[in-house]
Amino acid sequence: MMPQQSEPAAPALTADELRKIDAYWRACNYMCAGMIYLHNNPLLREPLRPEHFKNRLLGHWGSDPGQTFVWVHLNRVIRKYDLDMIYISGPGHGAPATLSNCYLEGTYSEIYPEKSQDEAGLLKLFRAFSFPGQLGSHCTPEVPGSIHEGGELGYSISHAFGAAFDNPDLIVSVVVGDGEAETGPLATSWHSNKFLNPIRDGAVLPILHLNGYKIANPTVLARITSEELEDLFKGYGWTPYLVEGDDPAAMHPKMAATVEQCIQRIRSIQQVARKSGKPDRPRWPMIILRTPKGWTGPKLVDGHRVEGFWRAHQVPVLDVKSNPEHLSIVEQWMRSYRPEELFDQQGTLIPELRELPPKGERRMTANPHANGGKLRKALNLPDFRDYAIAIDSPGSKEISPTATLGKFLRDVMRRNMTNFRVFSPDENASNRLEDIYDASWKTWMAEIKPEDADGTDIAPDGRVMEMLSEHTLEGWLEGYILTGRHGLFDTYEAFVHIIDSMYNQHAKWLEKSKLELDWRVPIPSLNILISSLVWRQDHNGFTHQDPGFLDIVSNKSAGITRIYLPPDANCLLSVADHCLRSEDYVNVIVADKQSHLIYLDMEAAVIHCTKGIGIWDWASSDDGAEPDVVMACAGDILTQEALAAVAILRQNLPDLKIRFVNVVDLYRLQPESEHPHGLSDHDFDSLFTRDKPVIFNFHGYPWLIHKFTYRRTNHSNIHVRGYKEKGNINTPLELLIRNQVDRFNLAIDVIDRVPKLQETGAHLKEWLKGQIIESINYADTEGQDKPDIRNWRWPSATS
């Protein structure tokens, strides 16, 4: 065994205890194989025949025996120490291991009574696995006890730590597959131990399961020396314990002793820290488990190695219906578990084995932390109206929207110091949210130097989570909210794409949970604040200009996702309050950190955000009559440019009837038949008219608005302006001009599309073209926009 810190010797298990543990493990493994193969004869009451097998053999065997081995030993210490523990299955396609335990513990039958604790129920479970419309090969939301789907590898450790934060009595056991361990997100997430405070947080017990192979290749960590492997995890700050072998009779005692040592070590760390009040960073224990891939399965098939090789990854023996030799191999394999010793005549697990798992909510498959809505407590929120920015008239003053939000979030944190955290990749201050540090500093369990007292704002008891890994932060937040707590993730718009696929996975989890599983209790929403926006990348340039995350979000279920583009600070406060109160959504908020004009007082902002879309009468000139053109917009700086275009048109073309429409909730644009928050066709037509041109100035890529409105009757009259991949190191106006979303191009667009202006607007159009040239030349010469652009206000504010 690798060197480790001294622990009390684990008591030896009796022969009877080991016999029962091994029998229970065999029952799990038998079920895993049965799920892959059997359509009939679930307990082998008669010799296997071709008609007993499924027509399509689907599933993954390779990691299952190692995971069930871990599970049975975790169950023992849960009972012995009355532990509050959940299990996260990191290896891809590991569902049979969790499903078998869930069934044998009785939880599955409690939630799905048709999968009863008898031969008929066992058969229904076998038939359901990897069968159309039923159970997948990952730990999907349908699986009790799971908060981690595992289909996309790399997030198990970060999910585990997210679950452990602010859960002082919880231990999160997480099995990491050695293929999974090769992913970038997983490699970085080992550093999460620098953020776990043993006084207020729970613990994470990682078990790195090295079975040697991925789908068709060896794995990196399985092919380096034990010394190098030990040094790697010591370098990560862990105390590694090694358990390796392939003989169950020898492996059970090793694993029992090691798991017990790790639990004792965790408890010792916590007791010392909590008694002394000193949260020094410990070296938490972790286990490296080396077992053969496909352990206890067929060793050879057609002369090719299977157990302990990549061929065990999926279905280890194929063609069982047509190949008698293969059928015989599977029958010998499944009978090696001796199911007749494990299940009684009714097909129920025998009584002495039913006594082995924990009871009630101590079962890992029934632990309420794995159904986090059960533990959810609503946030104690201050009144967001108290943070309002007062205005005398629309567009008369400017302020940073996110800086305003930061004061609100500061007090949200002060009121919720055990169930709310803010997550950001080293960007809270950059995104103008630094006021939250007045409530709590950033969590930091690593070394703190004297100079850090001068503004670094880090402390072991901090609650703001910052690490330069979007993957890890997103994983922490997901684990945190899946176990019933609340949070917000803020990040730069250009780099929110790093978590595209993580968002996808979480949205799919929510869709299943919310729309199909009534036993999963609603959880707090996943709130993502996007700032440092595409339109204000004055020094970062082209690489930092990409608003396409909104397109990714919009691809998911309409009942799960929301996109908000508040036009000013007061609207942002209203939106943020709504999102923090919501359940079972992914809320994406787009708000800039730079100063922007305030258009609505708080009362008007609340009304506008509640509607999600509306006419701004003070900016319109149609006076309730049919307009000549609708100027629509979504996004803070895009709203300003649309307003500036309207001001130009109203000053120079006083007879032009303009209707100004601002959109906060993007999904309002969709028909109500497609989205639960969409507008009816009648209401949409009332806003945008049926036959008049609509110029829509949009924060993101133009096609997203077309996607949302293509079913509308007047879709052909909607002309969207948005980001068109045109950018460099630009002044704000110059970047807007390059993408034709500036005030001058918008005004030209109106002149071009309103028939009566084709001739009367010619002189104004020429002047607008001249303004574009003049503005670009000024920016190229002076390095900034003209004063009348930088200091622009809505005309009524200065008249």
DOLUMRO-545257 format. One record per residue (C-alpha): residue number from 1; residue in one letter; y, z, x. Coordinates in steps of 0.05 Angstrom, whole numbers, plus 5000, padded with zeros to 4 digits. Example, Ala and Ser with C-alpha at 12.3 -4.5 7.8 and 13.67 -1.06 7.14 Angstrom:
# DOLUMRO-545257
 num residuo north   up east
   1       a  4910 5156 5246
   2       s  4979 5143 5273
END
This chain:
# DOLUMRO-545257
 num residuo north   up east
   1       m  5000 5000 5000
   2       m  5070 4985 5023
   3       p  5110 5045 5048
   4       q  5148 5081 4994
   5       q  5184 5146 4981
   6       s  5139 5206 4976
   7       e  5117 5223 4906
   8       p  5070 5274 4877
   9       a  4999 5249 4879
  10       a  4978 5217 4813
  11       p  4919 5254 4782
  12       a  4853 5217 4786
  13       l  4827 5187 4721
  14       t  4760 5207 4694
  15       a  4704 5157 4689
  16       d  4709 5160 4614
  17       e  4784 5145 4616
  18       l  4772 5085 4661
  19       r  4715 5061 4617
  20       k  4760 5062 4555
  21       i  4818 5029 4591
  22       d  4774 4973 4616
  23       a  4744 4964 4547
  24       y  4812 4959 4515
  25       w  4833 4909 4568
  26       r  4771 4868 4553
  27       a  4789 4868 4479
  28       c  4859 4841 4496
  29       n  4831 4787 4541
  30       y  4779 4767 4490
  31       m  4834 4759 4438
  32       c  4876 4717 4486
  33       a  4818 4669 4497
  34       g  4802 4669 4423
  35       m  4873 4649 4405
  36       i  4868 4588 4450
  37       y  4799 4565 4428
  38       l  4771 4590 4362
  39       h  4780 4563 4292
  40       n  4717 4598 4266
  41       n  4666 4650 4288
  42       p  4720 4697 4315
  43       l  4673 4752 4339
  44       l  4616 4707 4363
  45       r  4569 4732 4309
  46       e  4530 4668 4320
  47       p  4524 4619 4378
  48       l  4586 4577 4389
  49       r  4582 4506 4361
  50       p  4633 4449 4367
  51       e  4658 4461 4296
  52       h  4679 4532 4315
  53       f  4733 4506 4361
  54       k  4803 4483 4345
  55       n  4815 4408 4343
  56       r  4873 4414 4392
  57       l  4867 4465 4448
  58       l  4937 4490 4464
  59       g  4961 4550 4500
  60       h  4966 4583 4568
  61       w  4914 4629 4597
  62       g  4937 4639 4669
  63       s  4984 4699 4664
  64       d  4951 4733 4604
  65       p  4899 4777 4638
  66       g  4950 4804 4688
  67       q  4998 4820 4632
  68       t  4946 4854 4589
  69       f  4925 4894 4650
  70       v  4997 4918 4658
  71       w  5003 4934 4584
  72       v  4941 4979 4579
  73       h  4966 5020 4638
  74       l  5036 5026 4610
  75       n  5006 5051 4545
  76       r  4971 5107 4582
  77       v  5035 5134 4613
  78       i  5074 5125 4548
  79       r  5024 5172 4514
  80       k  5020 5220 4572
  81       y  5095 5228 4581
  82       d  5118 5210 4511
  83       l  5160 5153 4539
  84       d  5209 5110 4501
  85       m  5190 5042 4530
  86       i  5194 4968 4513
  87       y  5160 4909 4546
  88       i  5191 4843 4567
  89       s  5144 4785 4583
  90       g  5178 4742 4635
  91       p  5123 4691 4652
  92       g  5126 4627 4612
  93       h  5077 4621 4555
  94       g  5056 4694 4558
  95       a  5052 4705 4482
  96       p  4976 4716 4477
  97       a  4982 4779 4520
  98       t  5036 4808 4475
  99       l  5004 4784 4410
 100       s  4936 4814 4427
 101       n  4968 4882 4441
 102       c  5012 4877 4380
 103       y  4951 4864 4337
 104       l  4907 4918 4368
 105       e  4963 4969 4361
 106       g  4967 4953 4287
 107       t  5040 4931 4288
 108       y  5025 4859 4273
 109       s  4984 4875 4211
 110       e  5039 4922 4186
 111       i  5090 4866 4188
 112       y  5043 4808 4171
 113       p  4991 4840 4125
 114       e  4950 4776 4120
 115       k  4932 4786 4193
 116       s  4892 4848 4174
 117       q  4852 4894 4219
 118       d  4785 4861 4204
 119       e  4747 4798 4219
 120       a  4785 4757 4167
 121       g  4852 4779 4195
 122       l  4830 4767 4266
 123       l  4809 4697 4248
 124       k  4877 4683 4215
 125       l  4912 4705 4278
 126       f  4868 4660 4321
 127       r  4881 4602 4275
 128       a  4956 4614 4274
 129       f  4965 4610 4350
 130       s  4994 4544 4375
 131       f  4983 4515 4306
 132       p  5035 4473 4269
 133       g  5087 4515 4235
 134       q  5059 4581 4261
 135       l  5057 4619 4328
 136       g  5083 4590 4393
 137       s  5059 4604 4463
 138       h  5121 4645 4480
 139       c  5143 4713 4455
 140       t  5185 4683 4400
 141       p  5225 4725 4349
 142       e  5164 4725 4304
 143       v  5129 4770 4354
 144       p  5143 4845 4341
 145       g  5165 4883 4402
 146       s  5198 4823 4435
 147       i  5271 4814 4454
 148       h  5257 4759 4504
 149       e  5229 4691 4485
 150       g  5212 4669 4556
 151       g  5208 4595 4543
 152       e  5263 4582 4594
 153       l  5249 4622 4656
 154       g  5296 4666 4695
 155       y  5327 4716 4647
 156       s  5276 4772 4640
 157       i  5307 4820 4691
 158       s  5378 4811 4665
 159       h  5354 4821 4593
 160       a  5318 4884 4615
 161       f  5379 4914 4648
 162       g  5422 4896 4588
 163       a  5374 4935 4545
 164       a  5375 4995 4593
 165       f  5451 5001 4598
 166       d  5475 5061 4556
 167       n  5403 5076 4535
 168       p  5390 5138 4577
 169       d  5320 5153 4549
 170       l  5294 5082 4550
 171       i  5249 5051 4603
 172       v  5246 4975 4602
 173       s  5182 4949 4633
 174       v  5189 4876 4652
 175       v  5135 4830 4680
 176       v  5164 4776 4724
 177       g  5122 4714 4735
 178       d  5120 4689 4806
 179       g  5140 4619 4782
 180       e  5197 4651 4744
 181       a  5217 4688 4808
 182       e  5235 4621 4840
 183       t  5293 4609 4791
 184       g  5364 4622 4812
 185       p  5382 4668 4753
 186       l  5321 4712 4766
 187       a  5334 4716 4841
 188       t  5405 4740 4830
 189       s  5386 4788 4775
 190       w  5348 4832 4824
 191       h  5418 4857 4844
 192       s  5426 4889 4775
 193       n  5402 4954 4806
 194       k  5472 4960 4837
 195       f  5500 4969 4767
 196       l  5451 5018 4735
 197       n  5477 5089 4731
 198       p  5419 5139 4728
 199       i  5462 5190 4691
 200       r  5480 5149 4629
 201       d  5433 5089 4632
 202       g  5359 5082 4624
 203       a  5312 5051 4675
 204       v  5280 4984 4689
 205       l  5210 4980 4718
 206       p  5199 4909 4743
 207       i  5128 4886 4756
 208       l  5127 4823 4798
 209       h  5062 4789 4777
 210       l  5039 4746 4835
 211       n  4980 4705 4811
 212       g  4995 4652 4862
 213       y  5009 4589 4823
 214       k  5056 4553 4776
 215       i  5033 4495 4732
 216       a  5007 4453 4790
 217       n  5034 4484 4854
 218       p  5031 4549 4894
 219       t  5090 4596 4886
 220       v  5137 4615 4942
 221       l  5131 4690 4938
 222       a  5055 4687 4936
 223       r  5052 4648 5001
 224       i  5096 4691 5046
 225       t  5069 4750 5086
 226       s  5065 4819 5056
 227       e  5114 4843 5108
 228       e  5165 4789 5089
 229       l  5155 4804 5016
 230       e  5165 4878 5026
 231       d  5227 4866 5067
 232       l  5255 4820 5013
 233       f  5252 4873 4959
 234       k  5274 4928 5005
 235       g  5334 4884 5020
 236       y  5347 4878 4946
 237       g  5349 4954 4944
 238       w  5281 4968 4911
 239       t  5222 5011 4932
 240       p  5162 4963 4925
 241       y  5092 4988 4909
 242       l  5035 4939 4919
 243       v  4973 4934 4876
 244       e  4926 4877 4893
 245       g  4855 4856 4882
 246       d  4807 4821 4835
 247       d  4754 4875 4821
 248       p  4772 4910 4756
 249       a  4732 4972 4775
 250       a  4777 4982 4836
 251       m  4841 4955 4806
 252       h  4844 5002 4746
 253       p  4849 5066 4788
 254       k  4900 5033 4835
 255       m  4944 5010 4777
 256       a  4939 5076 4740
 257       a  4960 5115 4802
 258       t  5017 5067 4819
 259       v  5046 5064 4749
 260       e  5044 5139 4746
 261       q  5079 5145 4813
 262       c  5134 5097 4789
 263       i  5145 5137 4725
 264       q  5149 5201 4764
 265       r  5198 5169 4812
 266       i  5242 5144 4755
 267       r  5242 5213 4722
 268       s  5258 5247 4788
 269       i  5317 5200 4801
 270       q  5345 5213 4732
 271       q  5334 5288 4733
 272       v  5369 5296 4801
 273       a  5428 5252 4780
 274       r  5437 5284 4712
 275       k  5431 5355 4739
 276       s  5478 5344 4797
 277       g  5526 5297 4761
 278       k  5525 5252 4822
 279       p  5505 5181 4805
 280       d  5486 5160 4875
 281       r  5452 5092 4877
 282       p  5377 5104 4883
 283       r  5323 5057 4907
 284       w  5288 5047 4841
 285       p  5213 5033 4842
 286       m  5182 4965 4827
 287       i  5110 4941 4829
 288       i  5083 4879 4862
 289       l  5018 4862 4826
 290       r  4973 4811 4859
 291       t  4916 4786 4815
 292       p  4882 4719 4808
 293       k  4912 4668 4761
 294       g  4867 4666 4701
 295       w  4833 4731 4722
 296       t  4765 4743 4690
 297       g  4762 4671 4665
 298       p  4716 4615 4688
 299       k  4713 4609 4764
 300       l  4690 4537 4768
 301       v  4692 4478 4720
 302       d  4660 4412 4740
 303       g  4659 4436 4812
 304       h  4734 4451 4813
 305       r  4762 4519 4824
 306       v  4796 4549 4763
 307       e  4804 4625 4769
 308       g  4854 4640 4823
 309       f  4881 4569 4823
 310       w  4933 4528 4785
 311       r  4879 4498 4739
 312       a  4877 4565 4703
 313       h  4950 4558 4681
 314       q  4939 4527 4613
 315       v  4872 4514 4578
 316       p  4821 4526 4633
 317       v  4764 4488 4600
 318       l  4775 4425 4558
 319       d  4732 4378 4518
 320       v  4690 4434 4489
 321       k  4674 4396 4425
 322       s  4646 4335 4462
 323       n  4620 4366 4526
 324       p  4561 4414 4517
 325       e  4568 4440 4588
 326       h  4641 4458 4576
 327       l  4623 4491 4511
 328       s  4571 4533 4547
 329       i  4622 4554 4600
 330       v  4670 4578 4546
 331       e  4615 4616 4509
 332       q  4592 4651 4572
 333       w  4664 4668 4589
 334       m  4681 4697 4521
 335       r  4616 4735 4515
 336       s  4630 4767 4583
 337       y  4681 4811 4547
 338       r  4624 4838 4503
 339       p  4662 4835 4436
 340       e  4603 4867 4401
 341       e  4620 4931 4438
 342       l  4694 4928 4421
 343       f  4696 4911 4346
 344       d  4655 4942 4290
 345       q  4618 4906 4234
 346       q  4683 4896 4196
 347       g  4716 4866 4257
 348       t  4760 4926 4269
 349       l  4772 4955 4338
 350       i  4725 5014 4347
 351       p  4755 5083 4336
 352       e  4754 5107 4408
 353       l  4795 5047 4429
 354       r  4843 5053 4370
 355       e  4862 5120 4399
 356       l  4886 5092 4465
 357       p  4954 5061 4446
 358       p  5015 5103 4430
 359       k  5030 5118 4357
 360       g  5087 5100 4311
 361       e  5151 5079 4344
 362       r  5124 5096 4413
 363       r  5083 5032 4409
 364       m  5119 4980 4451
 365       t  5109 4931 4395
 366       a  5141 4978 4344
 367       n  5197 5007 4387
 368       p  5263 5002 4349
 369       h  5300 4979 4411
 370       a  5261 4914 4404
 371       n  5290 4906 4334
 372       g  5359 4928 4355
 373       g  5392 4921 4288
 374       k  5356 4985 4268
 375       l  5397 5022 4320
 376       r  5463 4985 4310
 377       k  5525 5027 4298
 378       a  5588 4993 4275
 379       l  5645 4994 4325
 380       n  5701 5043 4314
 381       l  5757 4992 4318
 382       p  5832 5005 4322
 383       d  5876 4968 4273
 384       f  5889 4901 4308
 385       r  5954 4896 4270
 386       d  5982 4952 4314
 387       y  5981 4903 4373
 388       a  6020 4849 4337
 389       i  6076 4810 4371
 390       a  6138 4813 4327
 391       i  6178 4749 4319
 392       d  6243 4731 4284
 393       s  6223 4660 4271
 394       p  6165 4613 4289
 395       g  6162 4589 4360
 396       s  6219 4634 4384
 397       k  6183 4673 4438
 398       e  6122 4667 4482
 399       i  6069 4713 4510
 400       s  5999 4708 4540
 401       p  5948 4710 4483
 402       t  5893 4741 4526
 403       a  5941 4793 4555
 404       t  5955 4814 4484
 405       l  5881 4816 4469
 406       g  5869 4859 4531
 407       k  5908 4917 4501
 408       f  5866 4914 4438
 409       l  5801 4911 4478
 410       r  5825 4970 4520
 411       d  5827 5013 4459
 412       v  5763 4985 4430
 413       m  5729 5009 4493
 414       r  5763 5077 4491
 415       r  5736 5088 4421
 416       n  5666 5063 4437
 417       m  5647 5090 4505
 418       t  5572 5087 4493
 419       n  5561 5022 4456
 420       f  5613 4971 4478
 421       r  5622 4934 4544
 422       v  5661 4874 4570
 423       f  5626 4825 4616
 424       s  5659 4775 4662
 425       p  5644 4738 4728
 426       d  5700 4770 4769
 427       e  5751 4741 4720
 428       n  5777 4796 4674
 429       a  5840 4804 4713
 430       s  5848 4730 4723
 431       n  5840 4721 4648
 432       r  5896 4772 4637
 433       l  5849 4825 4608
 434       e  5864 4876 4662
 435       d  5889 4927 4611
 436       i  5816 4944 4597
 437       y  5814 4979 4665
 438       d  5859 5032 4635
 439       a  5800 5051 4591
 440       s  5746 5043 4642
 441       w  5738 5014 4711
 442       k  5686 4964 4733
 443       t  5615 4989 4742
 444       w  5597 4994 4816
 445       m  5538 5032 4845
 446       a  5541 5002 4915
 447       e  5586 5025 4972
 448       i  5658 5042 4955
 449       k  5708 5039 5012
 450       p  5773 5079 5018
 451       e  5815 5016 5010
 452       d  5783 5003 4942
 453       a  5827 5058 4915
 454       d  5885 5009 4921
 455       g  5871 4966 4860
 456       t  5797 4947 4863
 457       d  5783 4990 4801
 458       i  5709 5003 4813
 459       a  5671 5067 4799
 460       p  5599 5088 4786
 461       d  5618 5109 4715
 462       g  5657 5044 4700
 463       r  5638 5006 4638
 464       v  5667 4937 4653
 465       m  5613 4892 4680
 466       e  5634 4842 4733
 467       m  5589 4802 4779
 468       l  5596 4732 4803
 469       s  5536 4706 4765
 470       e  5548 4679 4696
 471       h  5472 4679 4685
 472       t  5464 4752 4700
 473       l  5524 4772 4658
 474       e  5502 4731 4599
 475       g  5432 4760 4605
 476       w  5459 4831 4608
 477       l  5501 4819 4546
 478       e  5443 4788 4508
 479       g  5398 4847 4525
 480       y  5454 4895 4506
 481       i  5465 4865 4437
 482       l  5392 4852 4423
 483       t  5382 4927 4429
 484       g  5438 4941 4379
 485       r  5502 4948 4420
 486       h  5566 4907 4422
 487       g  5602 4867 4475
 488       l  5645 4808 4496
 489       f  5635 4758 4552
 490       d  5697 4723 4580
 491       t  5696 4667 4629
 492       y  5732 4605 4654
 493       e  5725 4545 4609
 494       a  5702 4499 4665
 495       f  5644 4545 4684
 496       v  5620 4570 4617
 497       h  5573 4510 4622
 498       i  5532 4551 4671
 499       i  5503 4588 4611
 500       d  5493 4527 4567
 501       s  5418 4535 4563
 502       m  5422 4610 4556
 503       y  5468 4601 4497
 504       n  5418 4551 4469
 505       q  5360 4600 4475
 506       h  5399 4657 4443
 507       a  5423 4614 4386
 508       k  5352 4591 4371
 509       w  5329 4664 4373
 510       l  5383 4682 4324
 511       e  5366 4625 4277
 512       k  5294 4647 4272
 513       s  5312 4720 4265
 514       k  5368 4710 4215
 515       l  5341 4655 4171
 516       e  5266 4666 4172
 517       l  5248 4738 4190
 518       d  5271 4789 4139
 519       w  5240 4846 4180
 520       r  5288 4834 4238
 521       v  5351 4874 4224
 522       p  5418 4839 4238
 523       i  5446 4851 4308
 524       p  5517 4849 4334
 525       s  5543 4779 4347
 526       l  5546 4748 4416
 527       n  5620 4740 4430
 528       i  5644 4691 4483
 529       l  5717 4685 4501
 530       i  5735 4621 4538
 531       s  5800 4624 4578
 532       s  5832 4592 4639
 533       l  5831 4529 4598
 534       v  5826 4456 4615
 535       w  5900 4443 4601
 536       r  5928 4493 4651
 537       q  5891 4478 4715
 538       d  5954 4465 4754
 539       h  5923 4479 4823
 540       n  5848 4474 4809
 541       g  5849 4404 4784
 542       f  5796 4357 4758
 543       t  5735 4400 4772
 544       h  5763 4455 4728
 545       q  5776 4410 4668
 546       d  5718 4408 4619
 547       p  5722 4432 4547
 548       g  5652 4408 4531
 549       f  5620 4475 4517
 550       l  5645 4468 4446
 551       d  5602 4406 4439
 552       i  5541 4445 4463
 553       v  5555 4501 4413
 554       s  5563 4453 4355
 555       n  5493 4425 4365
 556       k  5461 4489 4341
 557       s  5448 4513 4271
 558       a  5510 4515 4228
 559       g  5491 4583 4200
 560       i  5491 4615 4269
 561       t  5550 4589 4309
 562       r  5626 4594 4299
 563       i  5682 4564 4341
 564       y  5752 4592 4337
 565       l  5816 4563 4367
 566       p  5871 4612 4350
 567       p  5940 4580 4362
 568       d  5975 4643 4385
 569       a  5967 4716 4405
 570       n  5972 4744 4335
 571       c  5918 4697 4310
 572       l  5875 4715 4370
 573       l  5878 4789 4351
 574       s  5856 4773 4280
 575       v  5799 4729 4304
 576       a  5775 4779 4356
 577       d  5773 4835 4304
 578       h  5732 4792 4258
 579       c  5683 4772 4312
 580       l  5672 4843 4337
 581       r  5654 4864 4266
 582       s  5607 4806 4253
 583       e  5531 4804 4258
 584       d  5480 4751 4276
 585       y  5529 4699 4302
 586       v  5549 4667 4367
 587       n  5625 4669 4364
 588       v  5661 4625 4413
 589       i  5736 4639 4419
 590       v  5781 4592 4458
 591       a  5847 4624 4481
 592       d  5890 4612 4541
 593       k  5914 4664 4591
 594       q  5981 4630 4603
 595       s  6042 4646 4560
 596       h  6046 4608 4495
 597       l  6093 4609 4435
 598       i  6081 4656 4377
 599       y  6083 4618 4311
 600       l  6060 4668 4259
 601       d  6077 4740 4247
 602       m  6016 4784 4237
 603       e  6014 4780 4161
 604       a  6016 4705 4164
 605       a  5966 4703 4221
 606       v  5915 4744 4182
 607       i  5921 4698 4121
 608       h  5917 4636 4164
 609       c  5856 4660 4203
 610       t  5821 4683 4140
 611       k  5829 4613 4111
 612       g  5811 4583 4178
 613       i  5853 4522 4165
 614       g  5920 4512 4130
 615       i  5987 4478 4122
 616       w  6046 4506 4160
 617       d  6103 4495 4111
 618       w  6157 4513 4160
 619       a  6134 4457 4206
 620       s  6123 4406 4150
 621       s  6173 4360 4117
 622       d  6132 4334 4057
 623       d  6158 4390 4012
 624       g  6094 4389 3972
 625       a  6097 4314 3959
 626       e  6049 4262 3986
 627       p  6060 4258 4061
 628       d  6067 4195 4102
 629       v  6026 4225 4157
 630       v  5986 4289 4171
 631       m  5995 4320 4239
 632       a  5935 4365 4252
 633       c  5918 4407 4313
 634       a  5869 4458 4341
 635       g  5882 4498 4404
 636       d  5942 4535 4432
 637       i  5976 4484 4478
 638       l  5954 4427 4433
 639       t  5989 4461 4375
 640       q  6053 4466 4416
 641       e  6051 4392 4433
 642       a  6037 4373 4360
 643       l  6096 4416 4338
 644       a  6141 4385 4391
 645       a  6121 4315 4367
 646       v  6138 4335 4296
 647       a  6205 4362 4319
 648       i  6221 4296 4352
 649       l  6201 4256 4291
 650       r  6239 4300 4242
 651       q  6302 4296 4283
 652       n  6300 4221 4292
 653       l  6266 4199 4227
 654       p  6291 4248 4174
 655       d  6261 4209 4116
 656       l  6190 4214 4145
 657       k  6146 4261 4105
 658       i  6101 4300 4153
 659       r  6048 4350 4134
 660       f  6029 4398 4191
 661       v  5958 4427 4189
 662       n  5931 4477 4239
 663       v  5857 4492 4248
 664       v  5832 4559 4272
 665       d  5759 4557 4250
 666       l  5731 4490 4272
 667       y  5673 4492 4224
 668       r  5720 4489 4164
 669       l  5724 4414 4179
 670       q  5651 4405 4160
 671       p  5630 4393 4088
 672       e  5606 4456 4052
 673       s  5539 4421 4042
 674       e  5530 4422 4118
 675       h  5560 4489 4137
 676       p  5566 4554 4098
 677       h  5639 4559 4118
 678       g  5657 4485 4109
 679       l  5711 4460 4062
 680       s  5693 4426 3997
 681       d  5711 4352 3994
 682       h  5766 4368 3944
 683       d  5798 4420 3989
 684       f  5792 4375 4050
 685       d  5825 4318 4013
 686       s  5880 4364 3989
 687       l  5897 4381 4061
 688       f  5887 4314 4095
 689       t  5897 4265 4036
 690       r  5851 4206 4023
 691       d  5889 4147 4049
 692       k  5944 4171 4096
 693       p  5937 4171 4172
 694       v  5917 4237 4204
 695       i  5935 4248 4277
 696       f  5891 4305 4302
 697       n  5910 4337 4369
 698       f  5847 4372 4392
 699       h  5833 4420 4450
 700       g  5766 4389 4469
 701       y  5732 4321 4471
 702       p  5755 4278 4412
 703       w  5686 4260 4387
 704       l  5672 4331 4365
 705       i  5723 4324 4309
 706       h  5694 4257 4290
 707       k  5625 4290 4289
 708       f  5649 4344 4242
 709       t  5687 4297 4195
 710       y  5647 4233 4194
 711       r  5620 4246 4124
 712       r  5690 4255 4096
 713       t  5718 4200 4051
 714       n  5779 4190 4095
 715       h  5744 4194 4162
 716       s  5768 4125 4182
 717       n  5840 4150 4175
 718       i  5830 4208 4223
 719       h  5853 4191 4293
 720       v  5834 4244 4344
 721       r  5869 4257 4409
 722       g  5835 4302 4460
 723       y  5811 4308 4531
 724       k  5789 4241 4560
 725       e  5767 4259 4630
 726       k  5836 4243 4659
 727       g  5861 4295 4707
 728       n  5879 4317 4776
 729       i  5927 4369 4806
 730       n  5977 4361 4750
 731       t  6034 4397 4718
 732       p  6017 4418 4647
 733       l  6056 4361 4614
 734       e  6031 4310 4664
 735       l  5958 4327 4647
 736       l  5974 4323 4573
 737       i  6005 4255 4583
 738       r  5946 4228 4622
 739       n  5902 4246 4562
 740       q  5953 4223 4510
 741       v  5956 4291 4475
 742       d  6029 4303 4494
 743       r  6088 4304 4445
 744       f  6112 4235 4465
 745       n  6045 4199 4456
 746       l  6033 4236 4391
 747       a  6100 4213 4363
 748       i  6085 4142 4385
 749       d  6018 4147 4350
 750       v  6052 4166 4285
 751       i  6100 4107 4291
 752       d  6043 4059 4304
 753       r  6002 4084 4244
 754       v  6053 4094 4190
 755       p  6066 4025 4161
 756       k  6139 4036 4142
 757       l  6155 4054 4214
 758       q  6130 3990 4245
 759       e  6201 3964 4249
 760       t  6246 4023 4237
 761       g  6213 4065 4291
 762       a  6218 4013 4346
 763       h  6278 4044 4381
 764       l  6249 4114 4379
 765       k  6184 4087 4407
 766       e  6219 4056 4466
 767       w  6256 4122 4479
 768       l  6189 4159 4477
 769       k  6159 4112 4528
 770       g  6218 4125 4573
 771       q  6208 4200 4566
 772       i  6136 4193 4589
 773       i  6158 4155 4652
 774       e  6215 4203 4665
 775       s  6170 4264 4657
 776       i  6117 4238 4705
 777       n  6169 4219 4757
 778       y  6202 4288 4752
 779       a  6134 4323 4760
 780       d  6117 4280 4820
 781       t  6184 4295 4852
 782       e  6196 4368 4834
 783       g  6125 4394 4827
 784       q  6138 4422 4758
 785       d  6157 4398 4689
 786       k  6229 4389 4667
 787       p  6265 4452 4642
 788       d  6270 4425 4571
 789       i  6194 4420 4571
 790       r  6181 4487 4604
 791       n  6230 4523 4559
 792       w  6216 4486 4494
 793       r  6222 4525 4429
 794       w  6213 4504 4357
 795       p  6283 4478 4338
 796       s  6293 4525 4279
 797       a  6290 4583 4329
 798       t  6352 4559 4366
 799       s  6391 4524 4312
END
